[in-house]
């Protein structure tokens, strides 16, 4: 019994009510994902009573949650009124390795994430992150460093998105003649793993915070590129491994303000040879940006006080750091490679 109703012909009042209730809908999806309901229904239809027993929840309230979710297509409610099965939408949330939507849902479901959005007004008024205000003086970076669950949720969400993007970068950019690559703030190693997989002649180095090194090591070991990489524990504000043919920094600059970005780029420039290349790989926003990209930019502000920028901003910041922009290579609708050299 599908209770989904077409909203195409609804007037502005009804549409606005549904927009205002959007936060409730999102939170209901978060809870369903936290409880593992998509995974349980992947194995076949179940009654509310069975699902409540499996998840340790209050059956009547769980039933209300499921019925509400079914009204907009998340889960399928059967004619008996108390049996549910998977729908195309809920199937997207099954927790499979690399499933970006499922890991995103878990990341968004965390109370600290939800609280930060609750203080969006602070970010709009000040331009600063609301995360620290909402989470009792603890910054996003402090939490994801000190709290194992927060670190795991953040790393899973970033890795799921990064894998697909990284393959796109490795296949789009011309690595001809490149023998050594340093990936600055290389995260869990998705970009370097993709480059080394696509280009067997390349040797790569990741620079990352000490607490991320074991995770990057695990990712590169799984990529079957043994003997062709090293991982350096460090801080890009202090020192970057010197002398590589090519440097990359992907979706890291957008976490910072303009002056800090210039400092980071200057530090990388100091490590570059006169003929080295730096690829600034970032999501860009412009007048054509879609809803997803624009809200992702707000997320950066809420969590860390960062922002997505127009491509022209990255060009200007690179020039401030003494780098010359050679060209821009599009990877996807919003992801760009800004290729630069020492001026």
C-alpha positions as CSV (number, residue, x, y, z in Angstrom):
1,X,0.0,0.0,0.0
2,X,1.9,3.0,-1.2
3,X,0.8,6.2,0.6
4,X,3.0,8.6,-1.4
5,X,1.0,11.5,-2.8
6,X,1.9,13.6,-5.8
7,X,2.7,17.2,-4.7
8,X,3.0,18.7,-8.2
9,X,-0.4,20.5,-8.0
10,X,-0.1,21.7,-4.4
11,X,-0.3,25.4,-3.8
12,X,2.4,27.5,-2.1
13,X,1.0,27.2,1.4
14,X,1.0,23.4,1.3
15,X,4.4,23.3,-0.4
16,X,5.8,25.6,2.3
17,X,4.4,23.3,5.1
18,X,6.2,20.4,3.5
19,X,9.4,22.3,3.2
20,X,9.2,23.3,6.9
21,X,8.6,19.7,7.8
22,X,11.6,18.6,5.7
23,X,13.8,18.5,8.8
24,X,11.4,16.1,10.4
25,X,11.5,13.8,7.3
26,X,15.3,13.9,7.3
27,X,15.5,13.0,11.0
28,X,13.1,10.1,10.5
29,X,15.4,8.7,7.8
30,X,18.4,9.2,10.1
31,X,16.7,7.2,12.8
32,X,15.7,4.4,10.4
33,X,19.2,4.2,9.2
34,X,20.6,4.2,12.7
35,X,18.3,1.3,13.6
36,X,19.4,-0.6,10.5
37,X,15.9,-1.0,9.1
38,X,17.0,-0.9,5.5
39,X,19.4,-3.8,6.2
40,X,16.8,-5.8,8.0
41,X,14.3,-5.4,5.2
42,X,16.9,-6.3,2.6
43,X,16.4,-9.8,3.8
44,X,12.6,-9.8,3.2
45,X,9.4,-8.3,4.5
46,X,8.9,-8.1,8.2
47,X,6.1,-7.0,10.6
48,X,6.5,-4.0,12.9
49,X,6.6,-6.4,15.9
50,X,9.5,-8.3,14.4
51,X,11.4,-5.1,13.5
52,X,10.8,-3.8,17.0
53,X,12.1,-6.9,18.6
54,X,15.2,-6.9,16.4
55,X,16.0,-3.3,17.0
56,X,15.0,-3.0,20.7
57,X,12.4,-0.3,20.1
58,X,8.9,0.5,21.1
59,X,6.7,-1.3,18.6
60,X,3.8,1.2,18.4
61,X,6.2,4.2,18.0
62,X,8.3,2.3,15.5
63,X,5.1,1.6,13.5
64,X,4.3,5.3,13.4
65,X,7.8,6.0,12.2
66,X,7.6,3.4,9.4
67,X,4.1,4.6,8.3
68,X,5.3,8.2,8.2
69,X,8.3,7.2,6.1
70,X,6.2,5.2,3.7
71,X,4.1,8.3,2.8
72,X,7.0,9.6,0.8
73,X,8.3,6.4,-0.5
74,X,10.8,5.3,2.1
75,X,9.8,1.7,2.8
76,X,6.7,0.0,1.4
77,X,3.7,-0.5,3.7
78,X,1.6,-3.6,2.9
79,X,-2.2,-3.9,2.8
80,X,-2.4,-5.4,6.3
81,X,-1.1,-2.2,7.7
82,X,1.6,-3.7,9.9
83,X,4.0,-5.4,7.4
84,X,6.8,-3.5,5.6
85,X,9.3,-4.3,2.9
86,X,12.1,-2.5,1.0
87,X,11.3,0.3,-1.4
88,X,13.7,1.7,-4.1
89,X,14.4,4.6,-1.8
90,X,15.1,2.6,1.4
91,X,17.3,0.2,-0.7
92,X,19.6,3.1,-1.3
93,X,20.4,3.2,2.5
94,X,21.6,-0.4,2.8
95,X,25.0,-0.4,4.5
96,X,27.2,-1.7,1.8
97,X,31.0,-0.8,1.6
98,X,31.4,2.5,-0.3
99,X,27.7,3.3,-0.3
100,X,27.8,7.1,-0.1
101,X,24.1,7.6,0.7
102,X,24.2,5.2,3.7
103,X,27.4,6.6,5.2
104,X,26.1,10.1,4.6
105,X,22.9,9.2,6.5
106,X,24.9,7.9,9.4
107,X,27.1,11.0,9.4
108,X,24.1,13.3,9.4
109,X,22.3,11.2,12.1
110,X,24.9,12.0,14.7
111,X,23.6,14.3,17.4
112,X,26.6,16.6,17.1
113,X,25.9,17.0,13.4
114,X,22.2,17.7,13.9
115,X,23.0,20.2,16.7
116,X,25.3,22.2,14.5
117,X,22.6,22.7,11.9
118,X,20.3,23.7,14.7
119,X,22.6,26.7,15.3
120,X,22.8,27.7,11.6
121,X,21.6,31.2,12.6
122,X,24.9,31.7,14.4
123,X,26.8,30.9,11.2
124,X,24.6,33.2,9.1
125,X,25.0,36.1,11.6
126,X,28.8,35.7,12.0
127,X,30.2,33.7,9.1
128,X,31.7,31.3,11.6
129,X,31.1,27.6,12.3
130,X,28.1,26.9,14.5
131,X,29.5,23.5,15.5
132,X,31.6,24.7,18.4
133,X,28.7,26.8,19.8
134,X,26.3,23.9,19.5
135,X,28.7,21.3,21.0
136,X,29.8,23.0,24.2
137,X,33.0,24.5,23.0
138,X,34.4,21.5,21.1
139,X,35.3,22.1,17.5
140,X,34.5,19.6,14.7
141,X,38.2,18.8,14.2
142,X,38.7,18.2,18.0
143,X,35.7,15.9,18.1
144,X,36.6,13.8,15.1
145,X,40.1,13.4,16.5
146,X,39.2,12.5,20.1
147,X,35.9,10.6,19.7
148,X,36.3,7.2,18.0
149,X,32.7,7.0,16.8
150,X,32.7,10.6,15.4
151,X,36.0,9.9,13.6
152,X,34.6,6.7,12.2
153,X,31.4,8.3,10.9
154,X,33.3,11.2,9.4
155,X,35.9,9.1,7.7
156,X,33.4,6.7,6.3
157,X,31.3,9.5,4.8
158,X,34.3,11.3,3.3
159,X,35.8,8.0,1.9
160,X,32.5,7.0,0.2
161,X,32.3,10.2,-1.7
162,X,36.0,10.4,-2.3
163,X,36.4,7.1,-4.0
164,X,34.3,7.9,-7.0
165,X,35.7,11.4,-7.3
166,X,39.3,10.2,-7.0
167,X,38.9,7.7,-9.9
168,X,37.5,10.6,-11.9
169,X,40.6,12.7,-11.2
170,X,43.0,9.8,-11.9
171,X,41.3,9.2,-15.3
172,X,40.7,12.8,-16.3
173,X,44.1,14.4,-15.7
174,X,47.0,13.6,-18.0
175,X,49.7,12.1,-15.7
176,X,52.1,11.5,-18.6
177,X,55.7,12.1,-17.5
178,X,54.8,12.2,-13.8
179,X,56.9,9.8,-11.7
180,X,56.3,11.2,-8.1
181,X,53.2,12.6,-6.5
182,X,52.6,14.1,-3.1
183,X,49.0,14.2,-2.0
184,X,48.8,16.9,0.7
185,X,46.1,16.2,3.3
186,X,45.5,12.9,1.5
187,X,42.9,11.7,4.0
188,X,42.3,7.9,3.8
189,X,44.2,7.6,0.6
190,X,41.5,7.3,-1.9
191,X,43.0,9.8,-4.4
192,X,46.5,8.4,-4.2
193,X,45.2,4.8,-4.5
194,X,43.3,5.8,-7.6
195,X,46.3,7.5,-9.2
196,X,48.6,4.6,-8.4
197,X,46.1,2.1,-9.8
198,X,45.5,4.0,-13.0
199,X,49.2,4.9,-13.5
200,X,51.6,2.1,-12.5
201,X,54.7,4.2,-13.2
202,X,53.9,6.6,-10.4
203,X,55.3,6.5,-6.8
204,X,53.2,8.4,-4.3
205,X,53.4,10.0,-0.9
206,X,50.6,11.0,1.4
207,X,50.9,13.8,4.0
208,X,48.4,13.4,6.8
209,X,47.8,13.9,10.5
210,X,49.3,11.1,12.6
211,X,45.9,9.7,13.7
212,X,44.8,9.3,10.1
213,X,48.0,7.4,9.0
214,X,46.9,3.9,10.0
215,X,43.6,4.4,8.1
216,X,45.4,5.5,5.0
217,X,47.8,2.6,5.3
218,X,44.9,0.2,5.3
219,X,43.3,1.8,2.3
220,X,46.5,1.6,0.2
221,X,47.3,-1.9,1.3
222,X,43.8,-2.9,0.0
223,X,44.6,-1.2,-3.3
224,X,47.4,-3.6,-4.2
225,X,50.0,-0.9,-4.8
226,X,52.7,-2.3,-2.4
227,X,56.1,-0.8,-2.7
228,X,54.9,2.3,-4.6
229,X,53.9,4.6,-1.8
230,X,54.9,6.1,1.6
231,X,52.8,7.8,4.2
232,X,54.3,10.8,6.1
233,X,52.7,11.9,9.4
234,X,52.8,15.7,9.6
235,X,51.1,19.0,9.3
236,X,50.8,21.0,6.1
237,X,51.1,24.2,8.1
238,X,54.7,23.2,9.1
239,X,56.3,21.2,6.3
240,X,55.4,19.4,3.0
241,X,57.6,16.7,1.5
242,X,59.8,18.3,-1.1
243,X,60.9,17.7,-4.6
244,X,57.9,15.8,-6.2
245,X,56.9,16.1,-9.8
246,X,53.3,16.7,-8.9
247,X,51.4,17.8,-5.8
248,X,47.7,17.4,-5.2
249,X,45.4,18.8,-2.5
250,X,41.8,17.7,-2.8
251,X,38.7,19.1,-1.0
252,X,40.9,20.4,1.9
253,X,41.2,24.1,1.1
254,X,37.5,24.7,1.3
255,X,37.7,24.1,5.1
256,X,39.6,27.4,5.6
257,X,39.4,31.1,5.3
258,X,41.2,33.0,2.4
259,X,44.3,33.9,4.4
260,X,44.8,30.4,5.7
261,X,44.4,29.0,2.2
262,X,47.2,31.3,1.0
263,X,49.4,30.1,3.9
264,X,48.8,26.4,3.0
265,X,49.5,27.1,-0.7
266,X,52.7,29.0,0.2
267,X,53.9,26.0,2.2
268,X,53.3,23.6,-0.7
269,X,55.0,26.1,-3.1
270,X,58.1,26.0,-0.8
271,X,58.3,22.2,-1.3
272,X,57.9,22.3,-5.1
273,X,60.8,22.3,-7.6
274,X,60.8,25.1,-10.2
275,X,59.1,22.6,-12.6
276,X,56.7,21.0,-10.2
277,X,52.9,21.1,-10.7
278,X,50.3,21.6,-8.0
279,X,46.7,20.5,-8.6
280,X,44.1,22.3,-6.5
281,X,41.1,19.9,-6.7
282,X,37.9,21.5,-5.3
283,X,34.2,21.7,-5.7
284,X,33.2,25.1,-7.1
285,X,30.0,27.1,-6.9
286,X,28.6,29.5,-9.5
287,X,25.3,30.8,-10.8
288,X,24.6,27.4,-12.3
289,X,25.2,25.4,-9.1
290,X,22.4,23.0,-8.1
291,X,20.7,22.7,-4.8
292,X,22.9,19.9,-3.5
293,X,26.1,21.9,-4.1
294,X,24.8,25.0,-2.5
295,X,23.6,23.2,0.7
296,X,27.0,21.3,0.8
297,X,28.6,24.7,0.9
298,X,26.4,25.7,3.9
299,X,27.4,22.4,5.6
300,X,31.1,23.4,5.4
301,X,30.2,26.7,7.1
302,X,28.2,25.0,9.8
303,X,30.8,22.4,10.6
304,X,34.2,24.2,10.2
305,X,33.5,27.7,9.0
306,X,34.6,26.9,5.5
307,X,32.9,27.4,2.1
308,X,32.8,26.3,-1.5
309,X,34.0,29.1,-3.8
310,X,33.8,30.1,-7.4
311,X,36.7,28.9,-9.6
312,X,37.8,32.5,-9.9
313,X,38.4,32.6,-6.1
314,X,40.8,29.7,-6.2
315,X,42.6,31.3,-9.1
316,X,43.0,34.5,-7.1
317,X,44.2,32.7,-4.0
318,X,46.7,30.7,-6.0
319,X,48.1,33.9,-7.4
320,X,48.3,35.5,-4.0
321,X,50.5,32.5,-2.9
322,X,52.8,33.0,-5.9
323,X,51.4,30.3,-8.1
324,X,50.5,30.7,-11.8
325,X,47.3,29.1,-12.9
326,X,47.9,27.1,-16.2
327,X,44.5,25.7,-16.9
328,X,41.3,24.3,-15.3
329,X,40.2,20.7,-16.0
330,X,36.6,19.8,-15.1
331,X,36.1,16.3,-13.5
332,X,32.3,16.4,-12.8
333,X,29.5,19.0,-12.7
334,X,31.1,20.8,-9.8
335,X,34.6,19.3,-9.2
336,X,37.5,21.1,-10.9
337,X,41.2,20.6,-11.2
338,X,43.0,23.9,-11.1
339,X,46.5,23.2,-12.4
340,X,49.2,25.6,-11.1
341,X,52.9,26.1,-11.3
342,X,55.4,28.2,-9.4
343,X,55.3,31.8,-10.7
